[in-house]
Amino acid sequence: MDGSRVAYQFAREDEQLVLDVEGWTPQNLIVWLDRQLRQPGIHQSQLIAWITNCVAHLIGARKLHIAALMRAKIILARKLKDRIAAARLAEQERVDQQYLFAPEARVEVSFETGFTFHAGMYRDVKMHPSGRWKPRKHFLAPERVREFDGVLNGVEFQCAQAIDSLPAVRFWLLNVACHPESFWLPTATDKFYPDFVARLNDDRLMVIEYKGALLAGGGVDDTNEKRAIGRLWEKMSGKKGLFVVVEKQIDGKDMRSQLLDKLGP
């Protein structure tokens, strides 16, 4: 206060650190962080013990003043949430590797339950006509094709045309992401919904993903994880399933040629 007026100026760092408010104690900071960081799967006693260690480290080893931590408590809470999320992801990836890809993993694939083609599927999904192109083998009617990703006549549209032209395909379907009746495979963090599912004339199930969509979804690591789970599903399917990731061009081969190579003679 400057007389009857409020004046202000920048304070030096050492002056800021000595500023204190009643209630600015490590214990009160821990209680506040506990309320911000609670989440399913972590017992409160474990969370409080972890937060206590974090605050003790910041005040002790890092030599940060409690007043500075209290002023930055919102940023601190966000950073601690990031640490918890990173730890959770690391554990999910470890378990994913242990139970799916480790030598001792006991993986089973069943075709008795799960995805099936049936006439009433996707009745709650808004469909779009495929334009001038009329697919011959789409499982639903030509006007019951979900909208293609990307631009008109884009790569997903071209991939659909390639699938529709294959003699070995009895019928196919554009897989709707996150729909309960769609085909999906598990990843460490969520579910992977490939772009296309096809029934072959020999009754095998062929699952097709265009690589461009994978890269757009999460980068190279995301692509590799989905490719790995797809190959595992194929390997454990008892020759009832095929999984393939196609690209616009691979070694001079277009998408149709890549699909024919996967189908074999």
C-alpha positions in Angstrom: 0.0 0.0 0.0 1.3 3.5 -0.9 -0.9 5.7 1.2 -4.4 5.0 -0.1 -3.3 3.4 -3.3 -2.0 -0.1 -4.2 1.4 -0.1 -5.9 3.3 -3.1 -7.3 6.7 -4.0 -8.7 8.7 -7.1 -9.6 10.2 -8.9 -6.6 13.6 -10.6 -6.6 13.6 -14.4 -6.4 14.9 -14.4 -2.9 12.1 -12.1 -1.9 9.5 -14.3 -3.6 10.7 -17.4 -1.7 10.3 -15.8 1.7 6.7 -14.8 0.9 4.5 -17.2 2.9 0.8 -17.7 3.6 -0.8 -19.5 6.5 -1.4 -23.1 5.6 1.5 -23.4 3.2 3.0 -26.5 4.6 4.2 -29.8 3.0 1.3 -31.7 4.6 -1.3 -29.3 3.2 0.3 -29.5 -0.3 0.2 -33.4 -0.1 -3.5 -33.3 0.9 -4.3 -30.9 -2.0 -2.4 -33.1 -4.5 -4.1 -36.2 -3.2 -7.5 -34.7 -4.2 -6.2 -33.8 -7.6 -4.5 -37.1 -8.5 -7.0 -39.7 -7.3 -8.0 -42.2 -10.0 -9.2 -45.8 -10.3 -6.7 -48.5 -9.8 -4.6 -46.7 -7.2 -5.3 -47.1 -3.5 -5.4 -43.8 -1.7 -2.8 -44.9 0.8 -0.4 -45.8 -2.0 -1.0 -42.5 -3.7 -0.4 -40.4 -0.5 2.8 -42.3 0.1 4.0 -41.6 -3.4 3.0 -37.9 -3.2 4.8 -37.6 0.1 8.0 -39.0 -1.4 7.7 -36.6 -4.3 7.2 -33.5 -2.1 10.1 -34.6 0.2 12.3 -35.0 -2.9 11.5 -31.6 -4.2 12.0 -29.9 -0.8 15.1 -31.9 0.1 17.2 -33.0 -2.9 15.9 -30.3 -5.2 15.9 -27.6 -2.4 12.7 -26.0 -3.5 10.9 -23.8 -1.0 7.4 -24.9 0.0 6.1 -21.4 -0.9 7.3 -21.9 -4.5 5.7 -25.4 -4.7 2.4 -24.0 -3.4 2.3 -21.3 -5.9 3.1 -23.8 -8.7 0.8 -26.5 -7.3 -1.5 -26.6 -10.4 1.5 -27.2 -12.7 3.0 -29.7 -10.2 -0.3 -31.6 -10.2 -0.3 -31.8 -14.0 3.3 -33.0 -14.1 2.6 -35.7 -11.5 -0.5 -36.8 -13.5 1.9 -37.2 -16.5 4.2 -39.3 -14.4 1.4 -41.6 -13.3 0.1 -41.9 -16.9 3.6 -42.8 -18.1 4.0 -45.5 -15.3 0.5 -46.9 -16.2 1.4 -47.1 -19.9 4.7 -48.8 -19.2 3.0 -51.4 -17.1 0.3 -52.0 -19.8 3.0 -52.5 -22.4 4.9 -54.9 -20.1 1.7 -57.0 -19.5 0.8 -56.9 -23.2 4.2 -58.3 -24.1 4.1 -60.9 -21.3 0.7 -62.3 -22.1 0.7 -62.0 -25.9 4.2 -62.1 -27.2 6.5 -63.7 -24.7 7.7 -67.3 -25.5 5.6 -68.6 -22.6 2.4 -66.7 -23.6 -0.6 -68.9 -24.1 -2.7 -67.2 -26.8 -5.9 -68.6 -28.2 -8.1 -67.3 -31.0 -11.7 -68.4 -31.3 -14.1 -67.9 -34.2 -17.1 -69.2 -32.2 -17.8 -65.8 -30.6 -17.0 -62.3 -31.5 -17.3 -60.7 -35.0 -19.9 -62.0 -37.4 -21.4 -60.7 -40.6 -25.2 -60.4 -40.3 -27.8 -58.5 -42.2 -28.8 -56.1 -39.5 -25.3 -54.9 -38.6 -24.5 -51.2 -38.6 -28.2 -50.3 -38.8 -27.5 -47.4 -36.4 -24.6 -46.1 -38.5 -25.1 -43.3 -41.1 -24.2 -44.7 -44.5 -23.3 -43.0 -47.7 -23.7 -44.1 -51.3 -20.5 -45.0 -53.0 -21.1 -42.6 -55.8 -20.8 -43.7 -59.5 -18.9 -46.8 -58.4 -21.1 -49.7 -57.5 -19.3 -52.4 -55.5 -20.3 -55.9 -56.4 -19.2 -57.7 -53.3 -19.9 -55.2 -50.4 -21.8 -57.2 -47.7 -24.4 -54.6 -47.4 -26.1 -52.9 -50.3 -24.0 -50.5 -52.5 -25.8 -47.6 -50.8 -25.0 -49.0 -47.4 -21.3 -48.2 -47.5 -19.9 -46.0 -44.7 -18.2 -42.8 -45.9 -14.6 -43.3 -47.0 -11.8 -41.5 -45.1 -9.9 -38.8 -46.9 -10.7 -37.1 -50.2 -13.1 -38.5 -52.8 -11.4 -41.3 -54.7 -8.7 -41.4 -52.1 -6.5 -44.3 -51.0 -9.1 -46.0 -48.8 -11.6 -45.8 -51.7 -9.0 -47.3 -54.0 -8.2 -50.0 -51.5 -12.0 -50.9 -51.4 -12.0 -51.1 -55.2 -9.0 -53.5 -55.1 -10.7 -55.7 -52.5 -14.0 -55.8 -54.5 -12.1 -56.9 -57.6 -10.4 -60.0 -56.0 -11.8 -63.3 -57.3 -11.1 -65.0 -53.9 -13.3 -62.5 -52.0 -16.9 -63.6 -51.4 -17.9 -60.3 -49.7 -16.3 -57.5 -47.7 -17.2 -54.7 -45.4 -15.8 -51.3 -44.3 -15.1 -51.8 -40.6 -16.6 -49.0 -38.4 -14.2 -47.9 -35.7 -15.4 -48.2 -32.1 -18.7 -49.9 -33.1 -19.7 -52.9 -30.9 -20.4 -55.1 -33.9 -17.0 -54.3 -35.6 -13.9 -56.5 -35.8 -11.2 -55.4 -33.4 -7.9 -56.6 -31.9 -6.4 -55.6 -28.5 -3.4 -53.3 -28.1 -1.7 -52.4 -24.9 -3.9 -49.3 -24.4 -7.1 -49.7 -26.4 -8.6 -51.5 -29.4 -7.5 -51.6 -33.0 -10.2 -51.5 -35.6 -8.8 -52.4 -39.1 -10.2 -50.7 -42.2 -11.7 -53.7 -44.0 -12.9 -57.2 -43.1 -13.6 -59.7 -45.9 -15.0 -63.3 -46.1 -13.1 -65.4 -48.7 -14.6 -68.1 -50.9 -12.8 -70.7 -48.8 -14.5 -69.3 -45.7 -11.3 -67.7 -44.2 -11.6 -64.2 -42.7 -9.3 -61.6 -44.3 -8.5 -58.4 -42.3 -7.0 -55.5 -44.2 -5.5 -52.2 -43.0 -4.2 -49.4 -45.1 -0.9 -48.2 -43.7 -1.6 -44.5 -44.3 -4.5 -44.7 -41.8 -2.2 -46.4 -39.2 0.4 -43.7 -39.5 -2.2 -41.0 -39.2 -3.5 -42.7 -36.0 -0.3 -42.7 -34.0 3.0 -42.9 -35.9 5.4 -45.7 -36.6 5.3 -47.2 -33.2 1.6 -47.4 -33.4 1.8 -49.1 -36.8 4.3 -51.7 -35.6 2.2 -52.6 -32.6 -0.9 -53.1 -34.7 1.0 -55.0 -37.3 2.4 -57.3 -34.6 -1.0 -58.0 -33.0 -2.5 -58.7 -36.5 0.2 -61.1 -37.4 -0.2 -62.9 -34.0 -4.0 -63.2 -34.6 -3.2 -64.7 -38.1 -0.6 -67.1 -36.7 -2.9 -68.3 -33.9 -6.1 -68.5 -36.1 -5.5 -72.1 -37.2 -5.3 -71.0 -40.9 -8.8 -69.4 -40.6 -7.6 -65.8 -40.7 -5.4 -63.6 -42.8 -4.0 -60.2 -41.8 -2.4 -57.8 -44.2 -1.2 -54.2 -44.1 -1.2 -52.6 -47.6 0.4 -49.5 -48.8 -0.2 -47.4 -51.9 3.0 -48.8 -53.5 5.5 -51.5 -52.2 8.4 -52.4 -54.5 6.4 -51.2 -57.5 3.3 -53.3 -56.5 0.0 -51.6 -56.2 -2.6 -52.4 -53.5 -4.3 -55.1 -55.6 -1.0 -56.9 -56.2 -0.1 -56.8 -52.5 -3.5 -58.4 -51.7 -3.0 -61.1 -54.3 0.5 -61.9 -52.9 -1.1 -62.3 -49.5 -3.8 -64.6 -50.8 -1.2 -66.8 -52.5 -1.9 -69.2 -55.3 
